[in-house]
Amino acid sequence: MRVAIITESFPPDVNGVAHCVLRVAELLASGGHHPLVIAPQPPKATRDEGASYPFPVVRVPAVPLPGYPGFRLGLPGGRVRAALIRHRAELVHLASPVVLGAHGAAVARRLGLPMVAVYQTDLPSYARAYRLGRVGQALAWRWLRGIHNGAARTLAPSTVTATGLLGHRIENVWLWGRGVDTQRFDPAKRSLAIRARLAPGGELIAGYVGRLAAEKRVDLLAGITALEGVRLVIVGAGPAGAALRQQMPGAVFLGERRGEELAAIYASLDVFVHSGPYETFGQTLQEAAASALPVVAPAAGGPLDLVADGVTGFLVPPTDPGAFAAAVARLAADPAMRAAFGAAGRRTVLGRGWPALTDELAGHYAAVLRSAGGSAAGSAAGSAGGAKEGKGARKPAKATL
């Protein structure tokens, strides 16, 4: 299949959308398909000029998002149409579409190309987090309906998210999760040197990994810094970083970490804490589980699918800072519980590798192409890496939820 993935974010960006698109495109290419990625141009300071990908990447002009200069908005323009035509795309994959994705959807419609839209960013909840009020949330839902209802399928990452989409009149919703690299994120990478550096007094280490932004509510973890014998470690960067450092002087802030260094940090923690109440999925929860860590997360959104309360971790009231601290204290006092939860978490993700999830995604592509009468429909299901309808794909959410 010749697939064009239009994404709002791509490496060197560090976030769930960028990582998901990269892994999917890599595996599609290795499976004999022909992906193209269309993404915003990164700033010169972080531009990956030497990066090499096994698929073409077309960059479009971009501007910093007001209030969040680390995130860049891809701008509409002729490059998208030219890239789709040059690639001879048969299908367009909209990755968490907002601005560039909306433009890509309009171009795809004019070219008569079928679309699959992946819902990953909870824009209406972000409108609430940034205090844009009910009007802002209503406008966000209206904007998203305009994009997603033009796609043949919208793929939601969790049951809660799928239910919310259907409740706001977004149609043709199917469930499609996310993969995790269980070889990279492995408890065997635990490092005594890292632990000694982060907790020289031998404290239990509770860690957060993710963006430092208002919608992530990292401030809810402040109570953990007051727990005796516990060290809070925060990995990530973002516009809320300076304020959080002032609010939590007892925490260790490591900034952004990647690759094997990040995997070793995960494995060197004792407990993983995630505070964001607006997650459509929660990729860091899977990475923590793969690292055999017990997890504390809000009982909202994606974590409801990823954390088995009392089995792999604890789900707590989403905006209760005391509940986060109490759950960490409970785990800190019970090494056997930590070990049991961590082992159970690792078992739950062993079957969620990116190859299986990409194979499932290819099944959605093939089904959409067949419905659209695409020229590749007949060969897509049988090509290397192309899943037939039903292989891993779950029924439309409206039929099961």
For each residue, the residues with C-beta under 8 A, 3 or more apart:
1: 28 33 34 90 91 362 365 366 369 376 380 383 386
2: 33 34 36 87 88 89 90 91 376
3: 28 33 34 35 36 89 90 91 92 93 365
4: 35 36 37 38 83 84 87 89 91 92 93 104 113
5: 21 24 25 35 36 37 38 92 93 95
6: 38 39 80 92 93 94 95 97 100 101 104
7: 10 17 18 21 37 38 39 95 96 100 101
8: 17 39 40 73 74 95 96 97 98 99 100 101 121
9: 13 15 17 18 21 39 40 71 95 96
10: 7 13 18 21 22 37 39 40 57
11: 14 18 19 22 48 51
12: 42 46 47 48 51
13: 9 10 17 18 42 71
14: 11 18 19 256 258
15: 9 18 19 211
16: 19 20 120 178 281 283
17: 7 8 9 13 20 21 95 96 120 121
18: 7 9 10 11 13 14 15 21 22
19: 11 14 15 16 22 23 283
20: 16 17 23 24 95 118 120 178 283
21: 5 7 9 10 17 18 24 25 37 39 95
22: 10 11 18 19 25 26 53
23: 19 20 26 27 179 181 354 358
24: 5 20 21 27 28 35 354 358 361
25: 5 21 22 28 29 35 37 53 55
26: 22 23 29 30 53 54 55
27: 23 24 30 31 354 355 358 385
28: 1 3 24 25 31 33 34 35 55 358 362 385
29: 25 26 33 34 35 54 55
30: 26 27 54 385
31: 27 28 358 359 362 383 384 385 386
32: 383 384 385 386
33: 1 2 3 28 29 362 383 384 385 386
34: 1 2 3 28 29 55 87
35: 3 4 5 24 25 28 29 55
36: 2 3 4 5 55 56 57 58 83 84 87 89
37: 4 5 7 10 21 25 53 55 56 57 58
38: 4 5 6 7 57 58 60 79 80 83 100 104
39: 6 7 8 9 10 21 57 58 59 60 74 100
40: 8 9 10 59 60 61 62 72 73 74 75 100
41: 47 59 60 61 62 72 74
42: 12 13 46 47 48 59 62 72
43: 46 47 64 72
44: 47
45:
46: 12 42 43
47: 12 41 42 43 44
48: 11 12 42 51
49:
50:
51: 11 12 48
52:
53: 22 25 26 37 56 57
54: 26 29 30
55: 25 26 28 29 34 35 36 37
56: 36 37 53 87
57: 10 36 37 38 39 53
58: 36 37 38 39 79 83
59: 39 40 41 42 62
60: 38 39 40 41 74 75 77 79 80 100
61: 40 41 74 75 77
62: 40 41 42 59 72 73 74 75
63: 72 73 75
64: 43 68 69 70 71 72 73
65: 68 69 71 72 73
66:
67: 130 239
68: 64 65 71 213 238 239
69: 64 65 239
70: 64 237 238 239
71: 9 13 64 65 68
72: 40 41 42 43 62 63 64 65
73: 8 40 62 63 64 65 98 99 100
74: 8 39 40 41 60 61 62 99 100 103
75: 40 60 61 62 63 99 100
76: 80 99 100 103
77: 60 61 80 103
78: 81 82
79: 38 58 60 82 83
80: 6 38 60 76 77 83 84 100 103 104 107
81: 78 84 85 107 110 111
82: 78 79 85 86
83: 4 36 38 58 79 80 86 87
84: 4 36 80 81 87 89 92 107 108 111 113
85: 81 82 88 89 111
86: 82 83
87: 2 4 34 36 56 83 84
88: 2 85
89: 2 3 4 36 84 85 92 113
90: 1 2 3 113 114 369 374 375 376
91: 1 2 3 4 113 114 115 116 365 368 369 374
92: 3 4 5 6 84 89 104 105 108 113 114 115 116
93: 3 4 5 6 115 116 117 118 365
94: 6 97 101 104 105 115 116 117 118 147 151
95: 5 6 7 8 9 17 20 21 101 118 120
96: 7 8 9 17 101 118 119 120 121
97: 6 8 94 100 101 102 104 105 117 147 148
98: 8 73 101 102 121 123 143
99: 8 73 74 75 76 102 103
100: 6 7 8 38 39 40 60 73 74 75 76 80 97 103 104
101: 6 7 8 94 95 96 97 98 104 105 117 147
102: 97 98 99 105 106 143 146 147
103: 74 76 77 80 99 100 106 107
104: 4 6 38 80 92 94 97 100 101 107 108
105: 92 94 97 101 102 108 109 115 117 147 150 151
106: 102 103 109 110
107: 80 81 84 103 104 110 111
108: 84 92 104 105 111 113 114 115
109: 105 106 112 113 115 150
110: 81 106 107
111: 81 84 85 107 108
112: 109
113: 4 84 89 90 91 92 108 109
114: 90 91 92 108 152 368 369 371 372 374
115: 91 92 93 94 105 108 109 150 151 152 368
116: 91 92 93 94 151 152 153 154 155 364 365 368
117: 93 94 97 101 105 147 148 151 153 154 155
118: 20 93 94 95 96 154 155 157 176
119: 96 144 148 154 155 156 157 161 165 170 280
120: 16 17 20 95 96 157 280 281
121: 8 17 96 98 126 280
122: 125 126 161 278 279 280 301
123: 98 126 127 140 143 144
124: 127 128 137 140 141 144 168
125: 122 128 129 137 215 277 278
126: 121 122 123 129 130 140 215 278
127: 123 124 130 132 133 136 137 139 140
128: 124 125 131 132 136 137 278
129: 125 126 214 215 217 278
130: 67 126 127 136 214 215
131: 128
132: 127 128 135 136 137
133: 127 136 137
134: 137 138
135: 132 138 139
136: 127 128 130 132 133 139 140
137: 124 125 127 128 132 133 134 140 141
138: 134 135 141 142
139: 127 135 136 142 143
140: 123 124 126 127 136 137 143 144
141: 124 137 138 144 145 168
142: 138 139 145 146
143: 98 102 123 139 140 146 147
144: 119 123 124 140 141 147 148 168 170
145: 141 142 148 149 168 169 170
146: 102 142 143 149 150
147: 94 97 101 102 105 117 143 144 150 151
148: 97 117 119 144 145 151 154 165 170 171
149: 145 146 169 170 171 172
150: 105 109 115 146 147
151: 94 105 115 116 117 147 148 154 172
152: 114 115 116 172 368 371 372
153: 116 117 172 173 174 364 367 368
154: 116 117 118 119 148 151 165 170 171 172 173 174
155: 116 117 118 119 173 174 175 176 361 364
156: 119 161 162 165 173 174 175 176 280 397
157: 118 119 120 161 175 176 177 178 280 281 302
158: 161 162 175 177 280 281 301 302 304 305 306
159: 162 163 175 304 305 397 401
160: 163 164 300 301 302 304 305
161: 119 122 156 157 158 164 165 280 281 301 302
162: 156 158 159 165 166 173 174 175 397 401
163: 159 160 166 167 397 401
164: 160 161 167 168
165: 119 148 154 156 161 162 168 170 173 397
166: 162 163 169 170 173 397 398 401
167: 163 164
168: 124 141 144 145 164 165
169: 145 149 166
170: 119 144 145 148 149 154 165 166 173
171: 148 149 154
172: 149 151 152 153 154 396
173: 153 154 155 156 162 165 166 170 396 397 398
174: 153 154 155 156 162 364 393 394 395 396 397
175: 155 156 157 158 159 162 394 397
176: 118 155 156 157 357 360 361 364 393 394
177: 157 158 281 305 352 357
178: 16 20 157 281 283 286 352 357
179: 23 352 353 354 355 356 357 358
180: 185 283 286 287 289 290 349 352 353 354
181: 23 184 185 287 290 353 354
182: 185 186 290 346 349 350 352 353
183: 186
184: 181 259 260 263
185: 180 181 182 263 266 267 287 288 290 291
186: 182 183 189 263 267 290 291
187: 190 267 291 292 342 346
188: 267
189: 186 260 263 264 266 267 268 291
190: 187 195 264 267 268
191: 194 195 264 267 268
192: 195 196
193: 196 197
194: 191 197 198 264 265 268
195: 190 191 192 198 199 205 268
196: 192 193 199 200
197: 193 194 200
198: 194 195 205 231 233 252 268
199: 195 196 202 203 204 205 231
200: 196 197
201: 231
202: 199
203: 199 229 230 231
204: 199 229 230 231 270 271 332
205: 195 198 199 230 231 233 268 269 270 271
206: 224 230 231 232 233 269 270 271 272 273 296 328 332
207: 232 233 234 235 265 266 269 271 272 273
208: 218 221 232 233 234 235 236 272 273 274 275
209: 235 236 262 265 266 272 284 287 288
210: 216 218 235 236 274 276 284
211: 15 216 236 237 238
212: 216 218 234 236 237 238 239 240 241 244
213: 68 216 238 239 240
214: 129 130 217 239 240
215: 125 126 129 130 276 278
216: 210 211 212 213 238 240 275 276
217: 129 214 220 275 276 277 319
218: 208 210 212 221 234 240 244 275
219: 222 244 247 248 275 321
220: 217 275 319 320 321 324
221: 208 218 224 225 232 234 248 251 273 275 321 324
222: 219 225 226 247 248 321
223: 226 227 321 322 324 325
224: 206 221 227 230 232 251 273 324 325 328
225: 221 222 230 232 248 249 250 251
226: 222 223 250 325
227: 223 224 230 325 328 329 332
228:
229: 203 204 332
230: 203 204 205 206 224 225 227 328 329 332
231: 198 199 201 203 204 205 206 251 252
232: 206 207 208 221 224 225 248 250 251 252 273
233: 198 205 206 207 208 251 252 254 265 269
234: 207 208 212 218 221 244 248 251 252 253 254
235: 207 208 209 210 254 255 256 257 262 265
236: 208 209 210 211 212 241 255 256
237: 70 211 212 241 255 256
238: 68 70 211 212 213 216 241
239: 67 68 69 70 212 213 214
240: 212 213 214 216 218 243 244
241: 212 236 237 238 244 245 253
242: 245 246
243: 240 246 247
244: 212 218 219 234 240 241 247 248 251 253
245: 241 242 248 249 251 253
246: 242 243 249
247: 219 222 243 244
248: 219 221 222 225 232 234 244 245 251
249: 225 245 246
250: 225 226 232
251: 221 224 225 231 232 233 234 244 245 248
252: 198 231 232 233 234
253: 234 241 244 245
254: 233 234 235 257 265
255: 235 236 237
256: 14 235 236 237
257: 235 254 261 262 265
258: 14 261 262
259: 184 262 263
260: 184 189 263 264
261: 257 258 264 265
262: 209 235 257 258 259 265 266
263: 184 185 186 189 259 260 266 267 291
264: 189 190 191 194 260 261 267 268
265: 194 207 209 233 235 254 257 261 262 268 269
266: 185 189 207 209 262 263 269 272 287 288 291 293
267: 185 186 187 188 189 190 191 263 264 291 292
268: 189 190 191 194 195 198 205 264 265
269: 205 206 207 233 265 266 272 288 291 293
270: 204 205 206 293 331 332 338
271: 204 205 206 207 293 294 295 296 328 331 332 338
272: 206 207 208 209 266 269 284 285 288 291 293 294 295 296 313
273: 206 207 208 221 224 232 295 296 297 324 328
274: 208 210 279 282 284 285 288 295 296 297 298 303
275: 208 216 217 218 219 220 221 298 324
276: 210 215 216 217 279 282 298
277: 125 217 298 300 301 318 319
278: 122 125 126 128 129 215 300 301
279: 122 274 276 282 298 300 301 302 303
280: 119 120 121 122 156 157 158 161 301 302
281: 16 120 157 158 161 177 178 301 302 305 306
282: 274 276 279 285 286 297 301 302 303 306
283: 16 19 20 178 180 286 287
284: 209 210 272 274 287 288
285: 272 274 282 288 289 295 297 302 303 306 307
286: 178 180 282 283 289 290 306 349 352
287: 180 181 185 209 266 283 284 290 291
288: 185 209 266 269 272 274 284 285 291 293 295 345
289: 180 285 286 292 293 295 306 312 345 346 348 349
290: 180 181 182 185 186 286 287 345 346 349
291: 185 186 187 189 263 266 267 269 272 287 288 342 346
292: 187 267 289 342 343 345 346
293: 266 269 270 271 272 288 289 342 345
294: 271 272 312 313 314 331 337 338 341 342 345
295: 271 272 273 274 285 288 289 306 307 312 313 314 341 345
296: 206 271 272 273 274 313 314 316 324 327 328 331
297: 273 274 282 285 303 306 307 313 314 315 316
298: 274 275 276 277 279 301 303 315 316 317 318 319
299: 303 304 309 315 316 317 318
300: 160 277 278 279 303 304 318
301: 122 158 160 161 277 278 279 280 281 282 298 304
302: 157 158 160 161 279 280 281 282 285 305 306
303: 274 279 282 285 297 298 299 300 306 307 315
304: 158 159 160 299 300 301 307 315
305: 158 159 160 177 281 302
306: 158 281 282 285 286 289 295 297 302 303
307: 285 295 297 303 304 312 313 314 315
308: 311 312 313 344 348
309: 299 313 314 315
310: 314
311: 308 341 344
312: 289 294 295 307 308 341 344 345 348
313: 272 294 295 296 297 307 308 309 341 345
314: 294 295 296 297 307 309 310 327 330 331
315: 297 298 299 303 304 307 309
316: 296 297 298 299 320 323 324 326 327
317: 298 299 320 323
318: 277 298 299 300
319: 217 220 277 298
320: 220 316 317 323 324
321: 219 220 221 222 223 324 325
322: 223 325 326
323: 316 317 320 326 327
324: 220 221 223 224 273 275 296 316 320 321 327 328
325: 223 224 226 227 321 322 328 329
326: 316 322 323 329 330
327: 296 314 316 323 324 330 331
328: 206 224 227 230 271 273 296 324 325 331 332
329: 227 230 325 326 332 333
330: 314 326 327 333 334 337
331: 270 271 294 296 314 327 328 334 337 338 341
332: 204 206 227 229 230 270 271 328 329
333: 329 330
334: 330 331 337 338
335: 338 339
336: 339 340
337: 294 330 331 334 340 341
338: 270 271 294 331 334 335 341 342
339: 335 336 342 343
340: 336 337 343 344
341: 294 295 311 312 313 331 337 338 344 345
342: 187 291 292 293 294 338 339 345 346
343: 292 339 340 346 347
344: 308 311 312 340 341 347 348
345: 288 289 290 292 293 294 295 312 313 341 342 348 349
346: 182 187 289 290 291 292 342 343 349 350
347: 343 344 350
348: 289 308 312 344 345 352
349: 180 182 286 289 290 345 346 352
350: 182 346 347 353
351: 356
352: 177 178 179 180 182 286 348 349 356 357
353: 179 180 181 182 350 356 357
354: 23 24 27 179 180 181 357 358
355: 27 179 358 359
356: 179 351 352 353 359 360 392
357: 176 177 178 179 352 353 354 360 361 392
358: 23 24 27 28 31 179 354 355 361 362 385
359: 31 355 356 362 363 385 386 387 391 392
360: 176 356 357 363 364 387 391 392 393
361: 24 155 176 357 358 364 365 387
362: 1 28 31 33 358 359 365 366 380 385 386 387
363: 359 360 366 367 381 386 387 388 389 390 391 392 393
364: 116 153 155 174 176 360 361 367 368 393
365: 1 3 91 93 116 361 362 368 369 380 386
366: 1 362 363 369 370 377 380 381 386 387 388 389
367: 153 363 364 370 371 389 393
368: 91 114 115 116 152 153 364 365 371 372 374
369: 1 90 91 114 365 366 372 374 376 377 380
370: 366 367 373 374 377 380 381 389
371: 114 152 367 368
372: 114 152 368 369 377
373: 370 377
374: 90 91 114 368 369 370 377 380
375: 90
376: 1 2 90 369 379 380
377: 366 369 370 372 373 374 380 381
378: 381 382
379: 376 382 383
380: 1 362 365 366 369 370 374 376 377 383 386
381: 363 366 370 377 378 386 387 388 389
382: 378 379 386 388
383: 1 31 32 33 379 380 386
384: 31 32 33
385: 27 28 30 31 32 33 358 359 362
386: 1 31 32 33 359 362 363 365 366 380 381 382 383
387: 359 360 361 362 363 366 381 391 392 393
388: 363 366 381 382 391
389: 363 366 367 370 381 393
390: 363 393
391: 359 360 363 387 388
392: 356 357 359 360 363 387
393: 174 176 360 363 364 367 387 389 390
394: 174 175 176 397 400
395: 174 399 400
396: 172 173 174 399 400
397: 156 159 162 163 165 166 173 174 175 394 400 401
398: 166 173 401
399: 395 396
400: 394 395 396 397
401: 159 162 163 166 397 398
